Amino acid sequence: MGLDVTLVIKKGILFILGLFASFVVFHSMSVDAYASEVSDEQAVKQVFDATYYASHNPDVVIARGDSTEALLKHYMESGLNEGRSASATFDPRAYRARYADLDAAFGDNWIKYVRHYVNHGIAEGRDASPVAQTASNGSASAASGSGSEYTRLGSYTTKYMDGVPRAVNVGIAAAGINGVKVAPGAEFSFTNTIPARTVENGYQEATVFVNKEKVKGLGGGICQVSSTLYACMKTVGLAATERHPHSLPVDYLPEGWDATISGQSVDLKFVNTYSTPLMIAAQADHGKLTVSLYLQN
């Protein structure tokens, strides 16, 4: 009887020691796996292209300069959260929009999309490239900002609720017109400049105005970007060649300062009446949308 008890105790001790050894091995493997992943800054550096960022974000160049250090710092501080493309191969919003599993796992934690792409996405063959954008009648293009000087004609800022689907749409539309340069005498079209309103381009369902009623529609919120642009145009005295008011009052602008768009038939347009290129800068940052107009010297 005593022998049986001793045997049982010995087996119990061996079992516990086995569990402990397994834990140590598993813990060591987990630490090694985590240690093999890069830090946030290292991950961003792997997807960041300073030349690309400068050419697609002239407002940042104007505000921060064109050094790699300054541009990288801006991207880590605010550019990533604003949904700006880091390079020709990595756009956080496009990456999120293409993969439902990433959207479900990471939500609005943008640095996690960078880390996933660097640590796993590249090896898995996932596509994180920016969504192609169309310029207005070939007359508008992204300004390099580098080596050129601009005079700011004016700016206008409106506010929106951050962290909701509508905010995603505001960010996409703002990025779509940011850096666009309109040649002298050329006409700018808001509709033809922003990415097409499709799920593939990252747009989400949000409130839109239809026949004086509030309903859900893909891309709801992009009219705040066109309206803020129009408000900026009014501020600097640039007339619209096409502009339509909403069917209901908006809460982010005074009456008569808004400009809605719908399909291809309702648009916001203007002609650059200046003798030098006119550049649009737009930035959506944590509930604050600012649109500025710059004139190239």
C-alpha positions in Angstrom: 0.0 0.0 0.0 2.9 2.4 1.0 4.7 1.5 -2.3 1.6 2.5 -4.3 1.3 5.8 -2.6 5.0 6.6 -3.2 4.6 5.6 -6.9 1.6 7.9 -7.2 3.4 10.8 -5.6 6.4 10.3 -7.9 4.1 10.2 -11.0 2.4 13.4 -9.8 5.7 15.1 -9.4 6.9 14.0 -12.8 3.6 15.3 -14.3 4.0 18.7 -12.7 7.6 19.0 -13.8 6.5 18.0 -17.3 3.9 20.8 -17.4 6.4 23.3 -16.1 9.0 22.3 -18.7 6.3 22.7 -21.4 5.4 26.1 -20.2 9.0 27.2 -20.2 9.5 26.0 -23.8 6.2 27.6 -25.0 7.0 30.8 -23.3 10.5 30.9 -24.8 9.0 30.2 -28.3 6.5 33.0 -27.8 9.1 35.5 -26.7 11.4 34.5 -29.6 8.5 34.9 -32.1 7.6 38.3 -30.7 11.2 39.4 -30.6 11.5 38.6 -34.3 8.8 41.1 -35.2 10.0 44.7 -35.8 9.1 47.7 -33.7 6.5 50.3 -34.7 9.1 52.7 -36.0 11.0 50.0 -37.8 7.8 48.7 -39.5 6.9 52.2 -40.7 10.4 52.8 -42.1 10.0 49.6 -44.1 6.9 50.9 -45.9 7.8 54.6 -46.0 9.1 56.3 -49.1 10.0 60.0 -48.4 10.1 60.9 -52.1 6.6 59.5 -52.7 5.2 61.1 -49.5 6.6 64.5 -50.5 5.2 64.4 -54.0 1.7 63.3 -52.8 1.5 65.5 -49.7 2.7 69.0 -50.7 0.9 70.5 -47.7 3.2 68.5 -45.4 6.3 69.7 -47.4 5.1 73.3 -47.0 4.5 72.9 -43.3 7.4 70.6 -42.3 10.0 70.7 -45.1 11.1 67.9 -47.4 13.7 66.1 -45.3 13.2 62.4 -44.8 13.3 62.8 -41.0 10.6 65.5 -41.0 8.4 63.6 -43.4 8.7 60.3 -41.5 8.0 62.1 -38.2 4.8 63.6 -39.7 3.7 60.2 -41.0 4.2 58.6 -37.6 2.6 61.5 -35.7 -0.5 62.1 -37.9 -0.1 61.0 -41.5 -0.8 57.3 -40.8 -3.9 58.0 -38.7 -5.1 60.4 -41.4 -5.0 57.4 -43.8 -2.2 58.9 -46.1 -0.3 56.5 -48.3 3.2 55.8 -47.1 4.5 54.7 -50.5 3.4 53.3 -53.9 3.1 49.9 -52.2 1.4 50.7 -48.9 -1.8 52.6 -48.2 -3.4 51.8 -44.8 -7.0 52.5 -45.8 -6.6 50.4 -49.0 -5.1 47.6 -47.1 -8.0 47.7 -44.6 -10.6 47.9 -47.3 -9.3 44.9 -49.2 -9.2 42.5 -46.3 -12.2 42.0 -44.0 -10.2 39.8 -41.6 -7.8 42.7 -41.0 -10.6 45.2 -40.6 -12.3 42.9 -38.0 -9.0 42.4 -36.1 -7.6 45.9 -36.1 -10.4 48.4 -36.5 -9.0 51.9 -36.5 -5.6 50.9 -35.0 -3.6 51.9 -38.1 -0.2 51.0 -36.8 -1.4 47.4 -36.6 -2.0 47.4 -40.3 1.6 48.5 -40.9 3.0 45.8 -38.5 0.8 43.1 -40.1 1.9 44.0 -43.6 5.6 44.0 -42.7 5.5 40.9 -40.5 3.0 38.8 -42.5 1.2 40.5 -45.4 4.2 40.8 -47.7 5.0 37.1 -47.2 1.3 36.2 -47.8 1.3 38.1 -51.0 -1.3 40.6 -49.8 -1.9 43.9 -51.7 -1.6 47.1 -49.8 -1.0 49.5 -52.8 -3.0 52.8 -53.0 -6.2 52.9 -54.9 -5.7 54.6 -58.2 -7.1 58.1 -58.4 -8.3 60.1 -61.5 -7.3 63.6 -62.2 -9.7 66.2 -63.5 -9.7 66.0 -67.3 -5.9 65.4 -67.2 -5.4 69.1 -66.2 -4.8 68.4 -62.5 -1.9 66.4 -61.0 -0.2 65.8 -57.7 2.1 68.7 -57.0 5.6 67.8 -56.0 5.9 70.6 -53.5 9.7 70.2 -53.6 11.7 73.0 -55.1 8.6 75.2 -55.6 7.2 78.0 -53.5 3.5 78.6 -52.8 1.5 81.5 -51.4 -1.5 80.4 -49.3 -4.6 82.2 -50.5 -6.7 81.0 -47.6 -8.1 78.0 -45.6 -11.3 76.9 -44.1 -11.9 74.3 -41.3 -15.0 72.3 -40.5 -15.5 69.6 -37.8 -16.8 66.1 -38.0 -17.2 63.1 -35.6 -14.2 60.9 -35.6 -14.1 57.2 -35.3 -17.3 56.5 -37.3 -17.8 55.2 -40.9 -18.6 58.8 -42.1 -15.1 59.9 -40.9 -13.5 57.2 -43.1 -15.3 58.7 -46.2 -14.2 62.2 -45.2 -10.6 61.0 -45.0 -10.7 59.2 -48.4 -12.2 62.3 -50.2 -9.8 64.7 -48.5 -6.8 62.5 -49.5 -8.3 62.4 -53.1 -8.1 66.2 -53.6 -5.0 66.8 -51.5 -2.0 67.9 -53.5 -4.0 68.3 -56.7 -2.7 71.2 -58.9 -5.0 72.9 -61.4 -3.3 74.5 -64.4 -4.2 78.1 -65.3 -7.4 78.2 -67.3 -8.2 74.5 -66.5 -11.4 73.4 -64.8 -11.4 71.3 -61.6 -14.1 68.7 -61.0 -14.5 67.4 -57.5 -16.4 64.3 -58.7 -13.8 63.4 -61.3 -10.9 63.9 -58.8 -11.8 61.9 -55.8 -11.8 58.0 -55.9 -15.0 56.5 -57.3 -17.5 55.8 -54.6 -17.1 52.0 -54.3 -16.6 49.5 -51.5 -13.3 48.5 -53.2 -12.0 52.1 -52.7 -12.7 51.9 -49.0 -16.0 53.9 -48.8 -18.5 52.9 -46.1 -22.2 53.4 -45.5 -23.1 56.6 -43.8 -25.9 59.2 -43.8 -26.7 61.1 -47.0 -29.4 63.6 -47.9 -31.8 62.4 -50.6 -34.9 64.5 -51.4 -34.8 66.3 -48.0 -34.5 63.0 -46.2 -31.6 61.4 -44.3 -30.9 57.9 -45.6 -27.9 55.5 -45.6 -25.6 55.6 -48.7 -22.1 54.6 -49.7 -19.7 57.4 -49.3 -21.9 59.5 -46.9 -19.7 62.4 -45.7 -17.7 63.2 -48.8 -20.0 66.3 -49.4 -18.4 67.8 -46.3 -15.1 67.8 -48.2 -16.6 69.4 -51.3 -18.5 71.9 -49.0 -15.3 72.8 -47.1 -13.5 73.3 -50.4 -16.3 75.6 -51.5 -16.2 77.5 -48.3 -12.5 78.0 -48.8 -13.2 79.2 -52.4 -15.7 81.7 -51.1 -13.1 82.9 -48.6 -10.5 83.6 -51.3 -13.0 84.9 -53.8 -12.7 82.0 -56.3 -16.1 81.5 -58.1 -17.6 78.1 -58.7 -18.6 77.2 -62.3 -20.9 74.6 -60.8 -22.2 74.3 -57.3 -25.4 72.9 -55.7 -26.7 73.3 -52.1 -27.9 70.3 -50.0 -31.6 69.6 -49.8 -31.3 70.0 -46.0 -29.2 72.4 -43.9 -25.8 71.1 -42.8 -24.5 71.5 -39.3 -20.9 72.2 -40.1 -21.2 75.3 -42.3 -23.3 78.5 -42.5 -26.3 78.5 -44.9 -25.2 79.0 -48.5 -21.6 77.8 -47.9 -22.2 74.1 -48.7 -21.8 72.3 -52.0 -23.2 68.8 -52.5 -22.3 66.2 -55.1 -24.2 63.3 -56.5 -23.3 60.8 -59.1 -21.9 62.4 -62.2 -24.7 64.9 -62.6 -24.2 67.1 -59.5 -20.7 68.4 -59.1 -18.5 71.2 -57.6 -16.4 72.8 -60.3 -14.2 75.9 -60.6 -11.8 77.3 -63.2 -8.3 78.4 -62.2 -8.5 82.1 -63.2 -4.9 82.8 -62.0 -1.9 82.9 -64.3 0.0 80.2 -62.3 -1.0 76.7 -61.0 -3.5 76.6 -58.1 -2.9 73.8 -55.6 -5.4 72.3 -53.2 -4.3 71.0 -49.8 -6.8 69.0 -47.7 -6.2 67.3 -44.3 -8.7 65.3 -42.2 -7.3 64.8 -38.7 -9.2 63.4 -35.8 -12.5 65.2 -36.4 -11.0 68.4 -38.0 -11.1 68.9 -41.8 -9.0 71.7 -43.3 -9.0 72.7 -46.9 -6.5 75.3 -48.2 -5.8 76.9 -51.6 -2.2 77.7 -52.6 -1.0 79.7 -55.6 2.4 78.7 -57.1 4.7 81.7 -57.3 
